[in-house]
Amino acid sequence: MFLSTEAFPQAHRILGIVNATSHLMLQSNEIDAFESMDQLFSDVEAKLKSRATAKGADGVVNVRFTTNVANVQVAPKFLVVTGYGTMIQLIDKKKMK
């Protein structure tokens, strides 16, 4: 299973779109802990891979991420990362003959 921010040049079949979101609540004493965003990216990547694998995909291409800091009140803040991409299944040319 692979993730790529680019298209994939090898012959493949498109299986559909996959998305995943992860969030983290920051308490008032840690409202500037934006380095926590790194772990959210890893979480989203793992979810994308897991969901795509369950659909029979070999990879996810054209992956895009969005980030958001949601202020519910003065505190806490929520860090939110969403990722999405196109699931593909590689086509083995030898099997097609």
NULOSE-276424 format. One record per atom (N, C-alpha, C, O): residue number from 0; residue in three letters; chain; atom name; x, y, z. Coordinates in steps of 0.02 Angstrom, whole numbers, plus 50000, padded with zeros to 5 digits. Each point is the difference from the previous one (the first is absolute). Example, Ala and Ser with C-alpha at 12.3 -4.5 7.8 and 13.67 -1.06 7.14 Angstrom:
residues 2
   num   residuo   cadena   atomo       u       v       w
     0       ala        A       N   50660   49716   50390
     0       ala        A      CA   49955   50059   50000
     0       ala        A       C   50045   50060   50000
     0       ala        A       O   50052   49999   50033
     1       ser        A       N   49930   50054   49931
     1       ser        A      CA   50042   50059   50003
     1       ser        A       C   49961   50055   50037
     1       ser        A       O   50025   50055   50008
//
This chain:
residues 97
   num   residuo   cadena   atomo       u       v       w
     0       met        A       N   50043   49941   50000
     0       met        A      CA   49957   50059   50000
     0       met        A       C   50045   50062   50000
     0       met        A       O   50047   50004   50039
     1       phe        A       N   49937   50043   49917
     1       phe        A      CA   50039   50061   49998
     1       phe        A       C   49953   50060   49995
     1       phe        A       O   49942   49994   49979
     2       leu        A       N   50084   50063   50041
     2       leu        A      CA   49966   50064   49992
     2       leu        A       C   50044   50045   49958
     2       leu        A       O   50061   49998   50006
     3       ser        A       N   49908   50041   49950
     3       ser        A      CA   50038   50045   49958
     3       ser        A       C   49961   50065   49990
     3       ser        A       O   49939   49998   49993
     4       thr        A       N   50096   50057   50006
     4       thr        A      CA   49967   50064   49986
     4       thr        A       C   49995   50013   49925
     4       thr        A       O   49972   50050   49979
     5       glu        A       N   50055   49904   49982
     5       glu        A      CA   49999   50007   49927
     5       glu        A       C   49959   49944   49969
     5       glu        A       O   49979   49953   50035
     6       ala        A       N   50008   50053   49900
     6       ala        A      CA   49966   49947   49963
     6       ala        A       C   50049   49941   49992
     6       ala        A       O   50060   50008   50013
     7       phe        A       N   49915   49935   49967
     7       phe        A      CA   50042   49941   49992
     7       phe        A       C   50003   49981   49927
     7       phe        A       O   49948   49989   49969
     8       pro        A       N   50113   50007   50002
     8       pro        A      CA   50006   49990   49928
     8       pro        A       C   49987   49929   49975
     8       pro        A       O   49988   49990   49941
     9       gln        A       N   50014   49961   50103
     9       gln        A      CA   49989   49930   49980
     9       gln        A       C   49926   49987   49989
     9       gln        A       O   49958   50034   50029
    10       ala        A       N   50026   49917   49929
    10       ala        A      CA   49930   49982   49988
    10       ala        A       C   49966   49982   50066
    10       ala        A       O   50026   49962   50040
    11       his        A       N   49914   50066   49970
    11       his        A      CA   49964   49988   50062
    11       his        A       C   49925   50009   49989
    11       his        A       O   49978   50029   49950
    12       arg        A       N   49985   49946   50097
    12       arg        A      CA   49927   50006   50001
    12       arg        A       C   49982   50045   50059
    12       arg        A       O   50025   49991   50055
    13       ile        A       N   49931   50057   49933
    13       ile        A      CA   49978   50045   50054
    13       ile        A       C   49944   49966   50039
    13       ile        A       O   49951   49977   49971
    14       leu        A       N   50056   50021   50094
    14       leu        A      CA   49950   49968   50043
    14       leu        A       C   49955   50050   50036
    14       leu        A       O   49949   49980   50027
    15       gly        A       N   50069   50083   49973
    15       gly        A      CA   49959   50049   50034
    15       gly        A       C   50042   50045   50045
    15       gly        A       O   50061   49997   50001
    16       ile        A       N   49904   50044   50036
    16       ile        A      CA   50032   50048   50044
    16       ile        A       C   49998   49974   50071
    16       ile        A       O   49952   49968   50021
    17       val        A       N   50101   50046   50016
    17       val        A      CA   50004   49982   50071
    17       val        A       C   50018   50063   50039
    17       val        A       O   50038   50042   49976
    18       asn        A       N   49935   49964   50084
    18       asn        A      CA   50016   50057   50042
    18       asn        A       C   50006   49977   50073
    18       asn        A       O   49975   49948   50019
    19       ala        A       N   50060   50093   50020
    19       ala        A      CA   50008   49986   50071
    19       ala        A       C   50014   50066   50037
    19       ala        A       O   50028   50047   49971
    20       thr        A       N   49951   49956   50091
    20       thr        A      CA   50009   50059   50042
    20       thr        A       C   50026   49978   50068
    20       thr        A       O   49980   49948   50026
    21       ser        A       N   50063   50093   50002
    21       ser        A      CA   50023   49990   50068
    21       ser        A       C   50002   50068   50035
    21       ser        A       O   50013   50051   49969
    22       his        A       N   49974   49948   50096
    22       his        A      CA   49999   50064   50036
    22       his        A       C   50031   49991   50070
    22       his        A       O   50006   49944   50026
    23       leu        A       N   50012   50112   50002
    23       leu        A      CA   50029   50001   50067
    23       leu        A       C   49975   50062   50036
    23       leu        A       O   50002   50055   49973
    24       met        A       N   49975   49936   50088
    24       met        A      CA   49978   50056   50040
    24       met        A       C   50058   50026   50042
    24       met        A       O   50033   49961   50035
    25       leu        A       N   49980   50103   49961
    25       leu        A      CA   50053   50031   50039
    25       leu        A       C   49969   50035   50060
    25       leu        A       O   49954   50041   49993
    26       gln        A       N   50070   49943   50066
    26       gln        A      CA   49977   50032   50060
    26       gln        A       C   50026   50072   50002
    26       gln        A       O   50045   50017   49962
    27       ser        A       N   49928   50023   50081
    27       ser        A      CA   50019   50071   50002
    27       ser        A       C   50074   50010   50015
    27       ser        A       O   50029   50050   49978
    28       asn        A       N   50003   49905   50058
    28       asn        A      CA   50071   50008   50016
    28       asn        A       C   50046   49975   49943
    28       asn        A       O   50061   50005   50006
    29       glu        A       N   49910   49968   49941
    29       glu        A      CA   50040   49976   49944
    29       glu        A       C   49974   50026   49933
    29       glu        A       O   50006   49966   49949
    30       ile        A       N   49967   50094   50052
    30       ile        A      CA   49968   50026   49940
    30       ile        A       C   50049   50016   49944
    30       ile        A       O   49980   50011   49943
    31       asp        A       N   50084   49991   50072
    31       asp        A      CA   50050   50014   49948
    31       asp        A       C   50039   49937   49980
    31       asp        A       O   50053   50005   49971
    32       ala        A       N   49921   49937   50045
    32       ala        A      CA   50034   49937   49986
    32       ala        A       C   49985   49975   49929
    32       ala        A       O   49976   49944   49990
    33       phe        A       N   50039   50098   49961
    33       phe        A      CA   49983   49983   49931
    33       phe        A       C   50045   49945   49971
    33       phe        A       O   49984   49973   49947
    34       glu        A       N   50071   50011   50086
    34       glu        A      CA   50042   49945   49976
    34       glu        A       C   49962   49933   50004
    34       glu        A       O   50020   49951   49969
    35       ser        A       N   49925   50048   50069
    35       ser        A      CA   49958   49941   50004
    35       ser        A       C   49968   49984   49933
    35       ser        A       O   49977   49944   49989
    36       met        A       N   50022   50104   49965
    36       met        A      CA   49971   49990   49934
    36       met        A       C   50037   49944   49963
    36       met        A       O   49970   49965   49959
    37       asp        A       N   50095   50027   50055
    37       asp        A      CA   50039   49947   49967
    37       asp        A       C   49970   49931   50012
    37       asp        A       O   49994   49960   49954
    38       gln        A       N   49986   50027   50108
    38       gln        A      CA   49971   49935   50016
    38       gln        A       C   49932   49991   49965
    38       gln        A       O   49982   49945   49979
    39       leu        A       N   49981   50110   50013
    39       leu        A      CA   49936   49995   49966
    39       leu        A       C   50009   49980   49927
    39       leu        A       O   49961   49961   49973
    40       phe        A       N   50091   50065   49994
    40       phe        A      CA   50015   49981   49931
    40       phe        A       C   50013   49925   49996
    40       phe        A       O   49975   49965   49956
    41       ser        A       N   50065   50009   50091
    41       ser        A      CA   50015   49928   50002
    41       ser        A       C   49937   49959   50010
    41       ser        A       O   49991   49947   49969
    42       asp        A       N   49965   50076   50075
    42       asp        A      CA   49937   49965   50014
    42       asp        A       C   49957   49997   49937
    42       asp        A       O   49972   49948   49983
    43       val        A       N   50023   50109   49982
    43       val        A      CA   49959   50003   49939
    43       val        A       C   50030   49955   49946
    43       val        A       O   49963   49965   49965
    44       glu        A       N   50102   50035   50028
    44       glu        A      CA   50033   49957   49950
    44       glu        A       C   49984   49926   50015
    44       glu        A       O   49984   49962   49955
    45       ala        A       N   50020   50018   50108
    45       ala        A      CA   49986   49931   50019
    45       ala        A       C   49927   49982   49985
    45       ala        A       O   49986   49946   49976
    46       lys        A       N   49968   50100   50039
    46       lys        A      CA   49929   49988   49986
    46       lys        A       C   49988   49994   49925
    46       lys        A       O   49962   49956   49978
    47       leu        A       N   50069   50087   49982
    47       leu        A      CA   49992   49996   49927
    47       leu        A       C   50023   49932   49975
    47       leu        A       O   49967   49968   49959
    48       lys        A       N   50092   50010   50064
    48       lys        A      CA   50027   49936   49978
    48       lys        A       C   49954   49943   50021
    48       lys        A       O   49987   49955   49960
    49       ser        A       N   49989   50046   50101
    49       ser        A      CA   49957   49946   50025
    49       ser        A       C   49935   49997   49961
    49       ser        A       O   49979   49946   49980
    50       arg        A       N   49989   50111   50009
    50       arg        A      CA   49937   50001   49963
    50       arg        A       C   50008   49980   49928
    50       arg        A       O   49958   49965   49972
    51       ala        A       N   50097   50056   49997
    51       ala        A      CA   50012   49983   49930
    51       ala        A       C   50016   49925   49994
    51       ala        A       O   49977   49968   49953
    52       thr        A       N   50062   50005   50093
    52       thr        A      CA   50015   49929   49999
    52       thr        A       C   49936   49959   50006
    52       thr        A       O   49992   49949   49965
    53       ala        A       N   49962   50072   50078
    53       ala        A      CA   49937   49964   50009
    53       ala        A       C   49958   50000   49936
    53       ala        A       O   49958   49956   49991
    54       lys        A       N   50053   50092   49965
    54       lys        A      CA   49963   50004   49936
    54       lys        A       C   50038   49965   49944
    54       lys        A       O   49977   50001   49943
    55       gly        A       N   50081   49969   50072
    55       gly        A      CA   50038   49964   49949
    55       gly        A       C   50048   50044   49960
    55       gly        A       O   50023   49979   49947
    56       ala        A       N   49991   50080   50077
    56       ala        A      CA   50045   50046   49964
    56       ala        A       C   50073   49982   50013
    56       ala        A       O   50018   49972   50052
    57       asp        A       N   50023   50045   49899
    57       asp        A      CA   50072   49992   50008
    57       asp        A       C   50033   50065   50023
    57       asp        A       O   50055   50000   50026
    58       gly        A       N   49910   50056   49963
    58       gly        A      CA   50027   50064   50020
    58       gly        A       C   49947   50054   49997
    58       gly        A       O   49944   49990   49975
    59       val        A       N   50075   50069   50050
    59       val        A      CA   49957   50059   49997
    59       val        A       C   50042   50055   49969
    59       val        A       O   50054   50016   50024
    60       val        A       N   49920   50013   49922
    60       val        A      CA   50037   50052   49964
    60       val        A       C   49964   50067   50005
    60       val        A       O   49942   50004   50021
    61       asn        A       N   50093   50048   49959
    61       asn        A      CA   49973   50068   50003
    61       asn        A       C   49975   50017   50070
    61       asn        A       O   49948   50032   50008
    62       val        A       N   50090   49946   50042
    62       val        A      CA   49981   50012   50070
    62       val        A       C   50007   50074   50016
    62       val        A       O   50050   50032   49982
    63       arg        A       N   49901   49994   50051
    63       arg        A      CA   50000   50070   50023
    63       arg        A       C   49981   50001   50074
    63       arg        A       O   49962   49959   50023
    64       phe        A       N   50066   50090   50012
    64       phe        A      CA   49985   50009   50071
    64       phe        A       C   49975   50070   50012
    64       phe        A       O   50021   50048   49967
    65       thr        A       N   49933   49959   50079
    65       thr        A      CA   49979   50065   50024
    65       thr        A       C   50009   50002   50075
    65       thr        A       O   49993   49949   50034
    66       thr        A       N   50023   50109   49992
    66       thr        A      CA   50008   50008   50072
    66       thr        A       C   49953   50056   50024
    66       thr        A       O   49985   50046   49963
    67       asn        A       N   49994   49947   50098
    67       asn        A      CA   49956   50050   50028
    67       asn        A       C   50012   50004   50076
    67       asn        A       O   50012   49950   50033
    68       val        A       N   49984   50110   49993
    68       val        A      CA   50001   50010   50072
    68       val        A       C   49930   50026   50017
    68       val        A       O   49982   50057   49983
    69       ala        A       N   49980   49902   50051
    69       ala        A      CA   49932   50018   50017
    69       ala        A       C   49997   50027   50070
    69       ala        A       O   50018   49966   50048
    70       asn        A       N   49959   50095   49958
    70       asn        A      CA   49991   50032   50066
    70       asn        A       C   49928   49990   50022
    70       asn        A       O   49954   50028   49970
    71       val        A       N   50037   49931   50081
    71       val        A      CA   49932   49987   50025
    71       val        A       C   49979   50057   50045
    71       val        A       O   49944   50026   49995
    72       gln        A       N   50099   49993   50050
    72       gln        A      CA   49991   50058   50044
    72       gln        A       C   50069   50031   50008
    72       gln        A       O   50042   49993   49956
    73       val        A       N   49970   50040   50098
    73       val        A      CA   50067   50027   50012
    73       val        A       C   50050   49942   50002
    73       val        A       O   50054   50005   49972
    74       ala        A       N   49928   49941   50060
    74       ala        A      CA   50038   49938   50000
    74       ala        A       C   49951   49944   50013
    74       ala        A       O   49951   50014   50035
    75       pro        A       N   50055   49930   49942
    75       pro        A      CA   50057   49972   49964
    75       pro        A       C   49997   50015   49925
    75       pro        A       O   49950   50024   49974
    76       lys        A       N   50106   49962   49994
    76       lys        A      CA   50004   50002   49928
    76       lys        A       C   50004   49929   49974
    76       lys        A       O   50026   49955   50035
    77       phe        A       N   49950   50034   49906
    77       phe        A      CA   50006   49936   49968
    77       phe        A       C   50044   50007   49938
    77       phe        A       O   49989   50044   49959
    78       leu        A       N   50062   49914   50037
    78       leu        A      CA   50039   49995   49939
    78       leu        A       C   49968   49944   49959
    78       leu        A       O   49988   49945   50025
    79       val        A       N   49999   50069   49911
    79       val        A      CA   49966   49952   49957
    79       val        A       C   50039   49992   49935
    79       val        A       O   50018   50050   49968
    80       val        A       N   49996   49888   50013
    80       val        A      CA   50032   49985   49936
    80       val        A       C   49955   49952   49962
    80       val        A       O   49978   49949   50027
    81       thr        A       N   50008   50068   49911
    81       thr        A      CA   49960   49958   49957
    81       thr        A       C   50042   49984   49938
    81       thr        A       O   50034   50044   49973
    82       gly        A       N   49964   49894   50006
    82       gly        A      CA   50035   49979   49940
    82       gly        A       C   49953   49963   49954
    82       gly        A       O   49953   49968   50022
    83       tyr        A       N   50059   50038   49913
    83       tyr        A      CA   49959   49964   49951
    83       tyr        A       C   50042   49987   49937
    83       tyr        A       O   50049   50034   49987
    84       gly        A       N   49929   49917   49976
    84       gly        A      CA   50035   49982   49938
    84       gly        A       C   49961   49949   49961
    84       gly        A       O   49946   49979   50020
    85       thr        A       N   50083   50000   49924
    85       thr        A      CA   49968   49952   49955
    85       thr        A       C   50032   49931   50010
    85       thr        A       O   50061   49993   49992
    86       met        A       N   49898   49958   50024
    86       met        A      CA   50025   49932   50008
    86       met        A       C   50011   49969   49931
    86       met        A       O   49958   50008   49955
    87       ile        A       N   50098   49958   50037
    87       ile        A      CA   50013   49966   49937
    87       ile        A       C   50021   49928   50012
    87       ile        A       O   50026   49982   50052
    88       gln        A       N   49961   49977   49897
    88       gln        A      CA   50022   49931   50000
    88       gln        A       C   50043   49992   49938
    88       gln        A       O   49979   50015   49945
    89       leu        A       N   50082   49961   50064
    89       leu        A      CA   50046   49992   49945
    89       leu        A       C   49978   49944   49954
    89       leu        A       O   49974   49949   50024
    90       ile        A       N   50035   50060   49912
    90       ile        A      CA   49981   49949   49951
    90       ile        A       C   50064   49965   49978
    90       ile        A       O   50047   50031   49975
    91       asp        A       N   49953   49903   50034
    91       asp        A      CA   50057   49960   49979
    91       asp        A       C   49991   49983   49926
    91       asp        A       O   49955   49961   49983
    92       lys        A       N   50087   50067   49975
    92       lys        A      CA   49994   49990   49927
    92       lys        A       C   50008   49927   49981
    92       lys        A       O   49972   49977   49950
    93       lys        A       N   50067   49985   50089
    93       lys        A      CA   50010   49929   49985
    93       lys        A       C   49935   49961   50008
    93       lys        A       O   49986   49954   49962
    94       lys        A       N   49973   50064   50088
    94       lys        A      CA   49936   49967   50011
    94       lys        A       C   49950   50015   49945
    94       lys        A       O   49955   49961   49987
    95       met        A       N   50053   50097   49981
    95       met        A      CA   49952   50021   49948
    95       met        A       C   50010   49962   49935
    95       met        A       O   49954   49999   49959
    96       lys        A       N   50103   49970   50030
    96       lys        A      CA   50014   49965   49937
    96       lys        A       C   49969   49932   49999
    96       lys        A       O   50006   49964   49951
//
